[in-house]
Amino acid sequence: MDVTGKIMLASWRGARLEVVQVVRGVVDHVLKDPEASDVVLYNRAKGLLITGAIFKSTIPDESDEERRELERMVAEAALPKSKQAATRAAKAKREQMLQNEKEKAAASAPPPTSN
């Protein structure tokens, strides 16, 4: 799930970046039209503000559980991981591997013989 969330997060960020670039290009084209009068440009700017307010005021549909699960996975992947926690986890893993090797060596050693 961790890898899947990271892949989805990367996909989401890529799609978001593309949308932002397209919107920026459209807004620049609409607001910097050399053939439009100042009144028309002003009205276009007001229209864009109204459209932005409408999009910003939308709320997500909470009934779609599959979509919510995907959003949770992406959100979990986006959380920063503490360097200290990662170091502790790596140390615990190393210690566990060493312990397993010791147990295997002890199990495969011949039993001591008494003289």
N, CA, C and O atoms as CSV, one atom per row, in Angstrom:
chain,resi,resn,atom,element,x,y,z
A,1,MET,N,N,0.832,-1.196,0.000
A,1,MET,CA,C,0.000,0.000,0.000
A,1,MET,C,C,0.867,1.247,0.000
A,1,MET,O,O,0.489,2.263,-0.582
A,2,ASP,N,N,2.012,1.184,0.638
A,2,ASP,CA,C,2.879,2.351,0.716
A,2,ASP,C,C,3.379,2.749,-0.667
A,2,ASP,O,O,3.378,3.931,-1.012
A,3,VAL,N,N,3.809,1.763,-1.465
A,3,VAL,CA,C,4.309,2.048,-2.810
A,3,VAL,C,C,3.168,2.537,-3.694
A,3,VAL,O,O,3.338,3.473,-4.475
A,4,THR,N,N,2.016,1.907,-3.570
A,4,THR,CA,C,0.858,2.322,-4.356
A,4,THR,C,C,0.487,3.761,-4.041
A,4,THR,O,O,0.198,4.541,-4.948
A,5,GLY,N,N,0.492,4.115,-2.778
A,5,GLY,CA,C,0.179,5.491,-2.386
A,5,GLY,C,C,1.180,6.473,-2.952
A,5,GLY,O,O,0.807,7.564,-3.384
A,6,LYS,N,N,2.457,6.095,-2.954
A,6,LYS,CA,C,3.481,6.993,-3.489
A,6,LYS,C,C,3.319,7.177,-4.992
A,6,LYS,O,O,3.490,8.283,-5.505
A,7,ILE,N,N,2.989,6.095,-5.702
A,7,ILE,CA,C,2.761,6.199,-7.144
A,7,ILE,C,C,1.558,7.090,-7.414
A,7,ILE,O,O,1.587,7.935,-8.309
A,8,MET,N,N,0.501,6.895,-6.633
A,8,MET,CA,C,-0.695,7.723,-6.819
A,8,MET,C,C,-0.400,9.182,-6.492
A,8,MET,O,O,-0.903,10.080,-7.167
A,9,LEU,N,N,0.406,9.426,-5.468
A,9,LEU,CA,C,0.770,10.792,-5.108
A,9,LEU,C,C,1.549,11.451,-6.240
A,9,LEU,O,O,1.294,12.608,-6.575
A,10,ALA,N,N,2.490,10.728,-6.827
A,10,ALA,CA,C,3.262,11.279,-7.945
A,10,ALA,C,C,2.353,11.562,-9.138
A,10,ALA,O,O,2.497,12.594,-9.794
A,11,SER,N,N,1.421,10.659,-9.424
A,11,SER,CA,C,0.473,10.870,-10.519
A,11,SER,C,C,-0.409,12.084,-10.253
A,11,SER,O,O,-0.647,12.902,-11.141
A,12,TRP,N,N,-0.888,12.187,-9.017
A,12,TRP,CA,C,-1.734,13.320,-8.647
A,12,TRP,C,C,-0.986,14.633,-8.819
A,12,TRP,O,O,-1.521,15.588,-9.384
A,13,ARG,N,N,0.249,14.683,-8.331
A,13,ARG,CA,C,1.026,15.918,-8.433
A,13,ARG,C,C,1.308,16.271,-9.886
A,13,ARG,O,O,1.285,17.446,-10.253
A,14,GLY,N,N,1.573,15.270,-10.716
A,14,GLY,CA,C,1.803,15.526,-12.136
A,14,GLY,C,C,0.558,16.063,-12.818
A,14,GLY,O,O,0.632,17.024,-13.584
A,15,ALA,N,N,-0.586,15.448,-12.545
A,15,ALA,CA,C,-1.845,15.909,-13.137
A,15,ALA,C,C,-2.184,17.313,-12.656
A,15,ALA,O,O,-2.637,18.150,-13.437
A,16,ARG,N,N,-1.967,17.565,-11.382
A,16,ARG,CA,C,-2.245,18.891,-10.819
A,16,ARG,C,C,-1.371,19.951,-11.474
A,16,ARG,O,O,-1.850,21.037,-11.802
A,17,LEU,N,N,-0.088,19.642,-11.666
A,17,LEU,CA,C,0.828,20.584,-12.298
A,17,LEU,C,C,0.380,20.900,-13.719
A,17,LEU,O,O,0.422,22.053,-14.148
A,18,GLU,N,N,-0.049,19.870,-14.447
A,18,GLU,CA,C,-0.507,20.086,-15.818
A,18,GLU,C,C,-1.754,20.968,-15.851
A,18,GLU,O,O,-1.853,21.867,-16.687
A,19,VAL,N,N,-2.695,20.722,-14.959
A,19,VAL,CA,C,-3.917,21.532,-14.908
A,19,VAL,C,C,-3.584,22.984,-14.576
A,19,VAL,O,O,-4.128,23.902,-15.190
A,20,VAL,N,N,-2.691,23.198,-13.606
A,20,VAL,CA,C,-2.301,24.557,-13.218
A,20,VAL,C,C,-1.669,25.282,-14.403
A,20,VAL,O,O,-1.946,26.461,-14.622
A,21,GLN,N,N,-0.830,24.596,-15.165
A,21,GLN,CA,C,-0.184,25.225,-16.312
A,21,GLN,C,C,-1.197,25.592,-17.393
A,21,GLN,O,O,-1.110,26.667,-17.988
A,22,VAL,N,N,-2.150,24.709,-17.646
A,22,VAL,CA,C,-3.168,24.992,-18.660
A,22,VAL,C,C,-4.039,26.164,-18.223
A,22,VAL,O,O,-4.317,27.062,-19.018
A,23,VAL,N,N,-4.471,26.160,-16.963
A,23,VAL,CA,C,-5.311,27.257,-16.462
A,23,VAL,C,C,-4.549,28.577,-16.526
A,23,VAL,O,O,-5.111,29.598,-16.921
A,24,ARG,N,N,-3.273,28.563,-16.140
A,24,ARG,CA,C,-2.461,29.775,-16.189
A,24,ARG,C,C,-2.362,30.301,-17.631
A,24,ARG,O,O,-2.466,31.506,-17.861
A,25,GLY,N,N,-2.163,29.403,-18.588
A,25,GLY,CA,C,-2.082,29.810,-19.990
A,25,GLY,C,C,-3.389,30.408,-20.487
A,25,GLY,O,O,-3.389,31.417,-21.193
A,26,VAL,N,N,-4.500,29.786,-20.116
A,26,VAL,CA,C,-5.810,30.290,-20.539
A,26,VAL,C,C,-6.081,31.656,-19.923
A,26,VAL,O,O,-6.539,32.568,-20.611
A,27,VAL,N,N,-5.802,31.801,-18.636
A,27,VAL,CA,C,-6.035,33.084,-17.959
A,27,VAL,C,C,-5.171,34.173,-18.580
A,27,VAL,O,O,-5.648,35.282,-18.819
A,28,ASP,N,N,-3.905,33.867,-18.844
A,28,ASP,CA,C,-3.036,34.854,-19.489
A,28,ASP,C,C,-3.580,35.253,-20.852
A,28,ASP,O,O,-3.578,36.433,-21.205
A,29,HIS,N,N,-4.046,34.274,-21.617
A,29,HIS,CA,C,-4.584,34.572,-22.949
A,29,HIS,C,C,-5.850,35.427,-22.857
A,29,HIS,O,O,-6.032,36.367,-23.631
A,30,VAL,N,N,-6.713,35.093,-21.910
A,30,VAL,CA,C,-7.985,35.816,-21.771
A,30,VAL,C,C,-7.764,37.235,-21.259
A,30,VAL,O,O,-8.438,38.162,-21.707
A,31,LEU,N,N,-6.835,37.416,-20.333
A,31,LEU,CA,C,-6.647,38.732,-19.722
A,31,LEU,C,C,-5.637,39.615,-20.453
A,31,LEU,O,O,-5.548,40.809,-20.169
A,32,LYS,N,N,-4.889,39.054,-21.375
A,32,LYS,CA,C,-3.887,39.855,-22.085
A,32,LYS,C,C,-4.175,39.922,-23.578
A,32,LYS,O,O,-3.258,40.014,-24.394
A,33,ASP,N,N,-5.441,39.876,-23.921
A,33,ASP,CA,C,-5.855,39.967,-25.319
A,33,ASP,C,C,-5.658,41.398,-25.799
A,33,ASP,O,O,-6.331,42.301,-25.303
A,34,PRO,N,N,-4.754,41.634,-26.751
A,34,PRO,CA,C,-4.483,43.009,-27.189
A,34,PRO,C,C,-5.648,43.652,-27.940
A,34,PRO,O,O,-5.718,44.877,-28.041
A,35,GLU,N,N,-6.553,42.844,-28.459
A,35,GLU,CA,C,-7.673,43.392,-29.225
A,35,GLU,C,C,-8.863,43.753,-28.340
A,35,GLU,O,O,-9.797,44.402,-28.811
A,36,ALA,N,N,-8.854,43.354,-27.087
A,36,ALA,CA,C,-9.980,43.625,-26.192
A,36,ALA,C,C,-9.785,44.967,-25.495
A,36,ALA,O,O,-8.665,45.365,-25.173
A,37,SER,N,N,-10.907,45.655,-25.270
A,37,SER,CA,C,-10.844,46.945,-24.579
A,37,SER,C,C,-10.631,46.713,-23.085
A,37,SER,O,O,-10.764,45.592,-22.595
A,38,ASP,N,N,-10.301,47.787,-22.370
A,38,ASP,CA,C,-10.083,47.686,-20.927
A,38,ASP,C,C,-11.348,47.239,-20.196
A,38,ASP,O,O,-11.267,46.496,-19.218
A,39,VAL,N,N,-12.512,47.684,-20.663
A,39,VAL,CA,C,-13.772,47.295,-20.030
A,39,VAL,C,C,-13.992,45.785,-20.188
A,39,VAL,O,O,-14.402,45.106,-19.246
A,40,VAL,N,N,-13.717,45.277,-21.376
A,40,VAL,CA,C,-13.885,43.842,-21.629
A,40,VAL,C,C,-12.909,43.038,-20.765
A,40,VAL,O,O,-13.291,42.025,-20.178
A,41,LEU,N,N,-11.659,43.483,-20.685
A,41,LEU,CA,C,-10.667,42.789,-19.855
A,41,LEU,C,C,-11.076,42.804,-18.384
A,41,LEU,O,O,-10.899,41.815,-17.673
A,42,TYR,N,N,-11.626,43.938,-17.932
A,42,TYR,CA,C,-12.080,44.056,-16.551
A,42,TYR,C,C,-13.228,43.077,-16.277
A,42,TYR,O,O,-13.246,42.410,-15.242
A,43,ASN,N,N,-14.175,42.994,-17.199
A,43,ASN,CA,C,-15.306,42.073,-17.035
A,43,ASN,C,C,-14.841,40.609,-17.069
A,43,ASN,O,O,-15.370,39.767,-16.343
A,44,ARG,N,N,-13.854,40.320,-17.912
A,44,ARG,CA,C,-13.300,38.965,-17.951
A,44,ARG,C,C,-12.641,38.621,-16.611
A,44,ARG,O,O,-12.797,37.512,-16.100
A,45,ALA,N,N,-11.910,39.579,-16.055
A,45,ALA,CA,C,-11.249,39.350,-14.764
A,45,ALA,C,C,-12.287,39.095,-13.672
A,45,ALA,O,O,-12.108,38.206,-12.840
A,46,LYS,N,N,-13.373,39.874,-13.673
A,46,LYS,CA,C,-14.436,39.654,-12.692
A,46,LYS,C,C,-15.060,38.277,-12.872
A,46,LYS,O,O,-15.347,37.586,-11.894
A,47,GLY,N,N,-15.267,37.886,-14.110
A,47,GLY,CA,C,-15.828,36.562,-14.396
A,47,GLY,C,C,-14.922,35.443,-13.901
A,47,GLY,O,O,-15.393,34.442,-13.361
A,48,LEU,N,N,-13.613,35.622,-14.089
A,48,LEU,CA,C,-12.666,34.620,-13.595
A,48,LEU,C,C,-12.690,34.537,-12.067
A,48,LEU,O,O,-12.598,33.448,-11.501
A,49,LEU,N,N,-12.813,35.678,-11.408
A,49,LEU,CA,C,-12.903,35.678,-9.941
A,49,LEU,C,C,-14.154,34.942,-9.460
A,49,LEU,O,O,-14.101,34.178,-8.497
A,50,ILE,N,N,-15.267,35.178,-10.134
A,50,ILE,CA,C,-16.517,34.505,-9.763
A,50,ILE,C,C,-16.391,32.999,-9.992
A,50,ILE,O,O,-16.800,32.198,-9.151
A,51,THR,N,N,-15.817,32.621,-11.146
A,51,THR,CA,C,-15.623,31.201,-11.448
A,51,THR,C,C,-14.714,30.543,-10.412
A,51,THR,O,O,-14.982,29.429,-9.963
A,52,GLY,N,N,-13.645,31.233,-10.036
A,52,GLY,CA,C,-12.737,30.707,-9.015
A,52,GLY,C,C,-13.426,30.535,-7.678
A,52,GLY,O,O,-13.195,29.546,-6.981
A,53,ALA,N,N,-14.273,31.492,-7.311
A,53,ALA,CA,C,-15.004,31.396,-6.041
A,53,ALA,C,C,-15.957,30.203,-6.051
A,53,ALA,O,O,-16.127,29.532,-5.033
A,54,ILE,N,N,-16.577,29.941,-7.199
A,54,ILE,CA,C,-17.484,28.792,-7.304
A,54,ILE,C,C,-16.710,27.492,-7.112
A,54,ILE,O,O,-17.133,26.620,-6.353
A,55,PHE,N,N,-15.578,27.365,-7.799
A,55,PHE,CA,C,-14.774,26.144,-7.657
A,55,PHE,C,C,-14.252,25.981,-6.231
A,55,PHE,O,O,-14.214,24.870,-5.701
A,56,LYS,N,N,-13.854,27.086,-5.619
A,56,LYS,CA,C,-13.302,27.019,-4.265
A,56,LYS,C,C,-14.362,26.629,-3.238
A,56,LYS,O,O,-14.034,26.028,-2.215
A,57,SER,N,N,-15.611,26.957,-3.490
A,57,SER,CA,C,-16.670,26.680,-2.520
A,57,SER,C,C,-17.235,25.266,-2.634
A,57,SER,O,O,-18.096,24.888,-1.839
A,58,THR,N,N,-16.776,24.487,-3.592
A,58,THR,CA,C,-17.298,23.127,-3.727
A,58,THR,C,C,-16.835,22.259,-2.561
A,58,THR,O,O,-15.764,22.473,-1.994
A,59,ILE,N,N,-17.659,21.284,-2.219
A,59,ILE,CA,C,-17.298,20.350,-1.149
A,59,ILE,C,C,-17.315,18.939,-1.739
A,59,ILE,O,O,-18.133,18.650,-2.612
A,60,PRO,N,N,-16.429,18.060,-1.278
A,60,PRO,CA,C,-16.387,16.704,-1.832
A,60,PRO,C,C,-17.595,15.883,-1.415
A,60,PRO,O,O,-18.172,16.093,-0.348
A,61,ASP,N,N,-17.963,14.950,-2.269
A,61,ASP,CA,C,-19.047,14.019,-1.982
A,61,ASP,C,C,-18.499,12.925,-1.076
A,61,ASP,O,O,-17.640,12.149,-1.494
A,62,GLU,N,N,-18.979,12.855,0.143
A,62,GLU,CA,C,-18.463,11.907,1.127
A,62,GLU,C,C,-19.033,10.500,0.947
A,62,GLU,O,O,-18.613,9.580,1.649
A,63,SER,N,N,-19.977,10.313,0.026
A,63,SER,CA,C,-20.632,9.010,-0.089
A,63,SER,C,C,-19.818,7.997,-0.888
A,63,SER,O,O,-20.055,6.797,-0.751
A,64,ASP,N,N,-18.882,8.425,-1.707
A,64,ASP,CA,C,-18.095,7.516,-2.541
A,64,ASP,C,C,-16.907,6.983,-1.746
A,64,ASP,O,O,-15.856,7.620,-1.682
A,65,GLU,N,N,-17.082,5.808,-1.140
A,65,GLU,CA,C,-16.062,5.254,-0.237
A,65,GLU,C,C,-14.783,4.872,-0.974
A,65,GLU,O,O,-13.693,5.029,-0.423
A,66,GLU,N,N,-14.887,4.372,-2.211
A,66,GLU,CA,C,-13.679,4.006,-2.961
A,66,GLU,C,C,-12.804,5.232,-3.207
A,66,GLU,O,O,-11.585,5.178,-3.045
A,67,ARG,N,N,-13.430,6.319,-3.594
A,67,ARG,CA,C,-12.675,7.547,-3.853
A,67,ARG,C,C,-12.041,8.053,-2.568
A,67,ARG,O,O,-10.907,8.532,-2.580
A,68,ARG,N,N,-12.756,7.951,-1.471
A,68,ARG,CA,C,-12.220,8.407,-0.182
A,68,ARG,C,C,-11.001,7.568,0.218
A,68,ARG,O,O,-10.036,8.095,0.771
A,69,GLU,N,N,-11.051,6.272,-0.061
A,69,GLU,CA,C,-9.913,5.406,0.263
A,69,GLU,C,C,-8.695,5.801,-0.569
A,69,GLU,O,O,-7.577,5.831,-0.055
A,70,LEU,N,N,-8.905,6.099,-1.834
A,70,LEU,CA,C,-7.794,6.549,-2.681
A,70,LEU,C,C,-7.219,7.860,-2.159
A,70,LEU,O,O,-6.002,8.043,-2.139
A,71,GLU,N,N,-8.082,8.763,-1.741
A,71,GLU,CA,C,-7.610,10.036,-1.188
A,71,GLU,C,C,-6.807,9.806,0.092
A,71,GLU,O,O,-5.802,10.478,0.326
A,72,ARG,N,N,-7.250,8.855,0.923
A,72,ARG,CA,C,-6.508,8.547,2.151
A,72,ARG,C,C,-5.122,7.990,1.834
A,72,ARG,O,O,-4.142,8.338,2.493
A,73,MET,N,N,-5.045,7.130,0.829
A,73,MET,CA,C,-3.753,6.556,0.447
A,73,MET,C,C,-2.786,7.637,-0.022
A,73,MET,O,O,-1.612,7.635,0.347
A,74,VAL,N,N,-3.292,8.562,-0.841
A,74,VAL,CA,C,-2.445,9.653,-1.336
A,74,VAL,C,C,-2.024,10.549,-0.181
A,74,VAL,O,O,-0.870,10.971,-0.109
A,75,ALA,N,N,-2.956,10.841,0.722
A,75,ALA,CA,C,-2.631,11.701,1.864
A,75,ALA,C,C,-1.587,11.050,2.761
A,75,ALA,O,O,-0.685,11.733,3.247
A,76,GLU,N,N,-1.689,9.746,2.990
A,76,GLU,CA,C,-0.703,9.049,3.815
A,76,GLU,C,C,0.673,9.072,3.163
A,76,GLU,O,O,1.689,9.227,3.842
A,77,ALA,N,N,0.699,8.916,1.844
A,77,ALA,CA,C,1.987,8.933,1.136
A,77,ALA,C,C,2.621,10.316,1.176
A,77,ALA,O,O,3.844,10.442,1.108
A,78,ALA,N,N,1.797,11.353,1.286
A,78,ALA,CA,C,2.320,12.723,1.293
A,78,ALA,C,C,2.855,13.142,2.658
A,78,ALA,O,O,3.569,14.139,2.759
A,79,LEU,N,N,2.520,12.393,3.707
A,79,LEU,CA,C,2.992,12.760,5.040
A,79,LEU,C,C,4.504,12.607,5.131
A,79,LEU,O,O,5.048,11.594,4.694
A,80,PRO,N,N,5.187,13.596,5.689
A,80,PRO,CA,C,6.642,13.458,5.830
A,80,PRO,C,C,6.972,12.432,6.906
A,80,PRO,O,O,6.303,12.341,7.936
A,81,LYS,N,N,7.998,11.682,6.643
A,81,LYS,CA,C,8.429,10.682,7.616
A,81,LYS,C,C,9.570,11.254,8.427
A,81,LYS,O,O,10.476,11.890,7.888
A,82,SER,N,N,9.519,11.028,9.705
A,82,SER,CA,C,10.556,11.513,10.596
A,82,SER,C,C,11.850,10.751,10.329
A,82,SER,O,O,11.856,9.523,10.244
A,83,LYS,N,N,12.932,11.489,10.200
A,83,LYS,CA,C,14.229,10.856,9.971
A,83,LYS,C,C,14.603,9.985,11.162
A,83,LYS,O,O,15.194,8.916,11.007
A,84,GLN,N,N,14.254,10.452,12.334
A,84,GLN,CA,C,14.561,9.701,13.547
A,84,GLN,C,C,13.802,8.373,13.563
A,84,GLN,O,O,14.368,7.343,13.926
A,85,ALA,N,N,12.549,8.390,13.179
A,85,ALA,CA,C,11.760,7.156,13.158
A,85,ALA,C,C,12.308,6.192,12.116
A,85,ALA,O,O,12.348,4.983,12.346
A,86,ALA,N,N,12.725,6.713,10.982
A,86,ALA,CA,C,13.300,5.860,9.944
A,86,ALA,C,C,14.606,5.237,10.417
A,86,ALA,O,O,14.879,4.070,10.134
A,87,THR,N,N,15.411,6.008,11.133
A,87,THR,CA,C,16.677,5.489,11.658
A,87,THR,C,C,16.414,4.391,12.683
A,87,THR,O,O,17.084,3.358,12.676
A,88,ARG,N,N,15.442,4.614,13.560
A,88,ARG,CA,C,15.100,3.599,14.560
A,88,ARG,C,C,14.606,2.313,13.900
A,88,ARG,O,O,14.962,1.213,14.322
A,89,ALA,N,N,13.792,2.460,12.870
A,89,ALA,CA,C,13.267,1.280,12.178
A,89,ALA,C,C,14.392,0.505,11.500
A,89,ALA,O,O,14.405,-0.726,11.536
A,90,ALA,N,N,15.330,1.210,10.886
A,90,ALA,CA,C,16.461,0.541,10.231
A,90,ALA,C,C,17.330,-0.179,11.259
A,90,ALA,O,O,17.796,-1.291,11.011
A,91,LYS,N,N,17.547,0.450,12.402
A,91,LYS,CA,C,18.357,-0.167,13.458
A,91,LYS,C,C,17.669,-1.426,13.990
A,91,LYS,O,O,18.321,-2.451,14.187
A,92,ALA,N,N,16.379,-1.355,14.218
A,92,ALA,CA,C,15.633,-2.514,14.709
A,92,ALA,C,C,15.676,-3.652,13.692
A,92,ALA,O,O,15.786,-4.820,14.066
A,93,LYS,N,N,15.592,-3.316,12.426
A,93,LYS,CA,C,15.654,-4.336,11.382
A,93,LYS,C,C,17.021,-5.010,11.362
A,93,LYS,O,O,17.108,-6.233,11.250
A,94,ARG,N,N,18.093,-4.216,11.471
A,94,ARG,CA,C,19.449,-4.775,11.513
A,94,ARG,C,C,19.621,-5.702,12.713
A,94,ARG,O,O,20.172,-6.796,12.587
A,95,GLU,N,N,19.148,-5.258,13.877
A,95,GLU,CA,C,19.261,-6.076,15.086
A,95,GLU,C,C,18.486,-7.383,14.946
A,95,GLU,O,O,18.947,-8.432,15.396
A,96,GLN,N,N,17.325,-7.322,14.331
A,96,GLN,CA,C,16.521,-8.526,14.125
A,96,GLN,C,C,17.237,-9.493,13.186
A,96,GLN,O,O,17.235,-10.702,13.418
A,97,MET,N,N,17.851,-8.963,12.127
A,97,MET,CA,C,18.594,-9.817,11.195
A,97,MET,C,C,19.777,-10.479,11.889
A,97,MET,O,O,20.029,-11.666,11.677
A,98,LEU,N,N,20.508,-9.730,12.715
A,98,LEU,CA,C,21.640,-10.302,13.451
A,98,LEU,C,C,21.175,-11.394,14.407
A,98,LEU,O,O,21.817,-12.438,14.523
A,99,GLN,N,N,20.074,-11.156,15.082
A,99,GLN,CA,C,19.518,-12.146,16.007
A,99,GLN,C,C,19.129,-13.415,15.255
A,99,GLN,O,O,19.397,-14.520,15.728
A,100,ASN,N,N,18.501,-13.266,14.087
A,100,ASN,CA,C,18.111,-14.428,13.283
A,100,ASN,C,C,19.334,-15.219,12.836
A,100,ASN,O,O,19.315,-16.450,12.846
A,101,GLU,N,N,20.400,-14.518,12.444
A,101,GLU,CA,C,21.629,-15.197,12.025
A,101,GLU,C,C,22.244,-15.970,13.189
A,101,GLU,O,O,22.713,-17.093,13.004
A,102,LYS,N,N,22.247,-15.384,14.379
A,102,LYS,CA,C,22.785,-16.077,15.562
A,102,LYS,C,C,21.984,-17.340,15.858
A,102,LYS,O,O,22.554,-18.383,16.176
A,103,GLU,N,N,20.660,-17.240,15.752
A,103,GLU,CA,C,19.810,-18.400,16.017
A,103,GLU,C,C,20.047,-19.503,14.990
A,103,GLU,O,O,20.075,-20.680,15.348
A,104,LYS,N,N,20.217,-19.140,13.730
A,104,LYS,CA,C,20.489,-20.132,12.689
A,104,LYS,C,C,21.839,-20.803,12.929
A,104,LYS,O,O,21.969,-22.019,12.783
A,105,ALA,N,N,22.842,-20.004,13.297
A,105,ALA,CA,C,24.174,-20.561,13.554
A,105,ALA,C,C,24.134,-21.514,14.743
A,105,ALA,O,O,24.771,-22.566,14.713
A,106,ALA,N,N,23.401,-21.161,15.776
A,106,ALA,CA,C,23.300,-22.017,16.958
A,106,ALA,C,C,22.553,-23.305,16.632
A,106,ALA,O,O,22.889,-24.366,17.157
A,107,ALA,N,N,21.549,-23.219,15.777
A,107,ALA,CA,C,20.762,-24.399,15.424
A,107,ALA,C,C,21.549,-25.342,14.528
A,107,ALA,O,O,21.368,-26.557,14.608
A,108,SER,N,N,22.414,-24.813,13.682
A,108,SER,CA,C,23.158,-25.664,12.754
A,108,SER,C,C,24.470,-26.179,13.342
A,108,SER,O,O,25.102,-27.049,12.743
A,109,ALA,N,N,24.891,-25.676,14.480
A,109,ALA,CA,C,26.135,-26.137,15.113
A,109,ALA,C,C,25.923,-27.533,15.692
A,109,ALA,O,O,24.844,-27.840,16.201
A,110,PRO,N,N,26.953,-28.379,15.616
A,110,PRO,CA,C,26.802,-29.726,16.187
A,110,PRO,C,C,26.700,-29.644,17.706
A,110,PRO,O,O,27.295,-28.762,18.325
A,111,PRO,N,N,25.953,-30.555,18.300
A,111,PRO,CA,C,25.812,-30.530,19.764
A,111,PRO,C,C,27.153,-30.832,20.425
A,111,PRO,O,O,27.954,-31.596,19.885
A,112,PRO,N,N,27.397,-30.246,21.573
A,112,PRO,CA,C,28.671,-30.501,22.263
A,112,PRO,C,C,28.735,-31.951,22.742
A,112,PRO,O,O,27.745,-32.527,23.192
A,113,THR,N,N,29.927,-32.513,22.630
A,113,THR,CA,C,30.123,-33.896,23.082
A,113,THR,C,C,30.807,-33.898,24.432
A,113,THR,O,O,31.680,-33.070,24.695
A,114,SER,N,N,30.412,-34.826,25.291
A,114,SER,CA,C,31.050,-34.889,26.610
A,114,SER,C,C,32.138,-35.954,26.581
A,114,SER,O,O,31.947,-37.019,25.994
A,115,ASN,N,N,33.259,-35.679,27.201
A,115,ASN,CA,C,34.399,-36.602,27.230
A,115,ASN,C,C,34.465,-37.366,28.487
A,115,ASN,O,O,35.367,-38.185,28.666
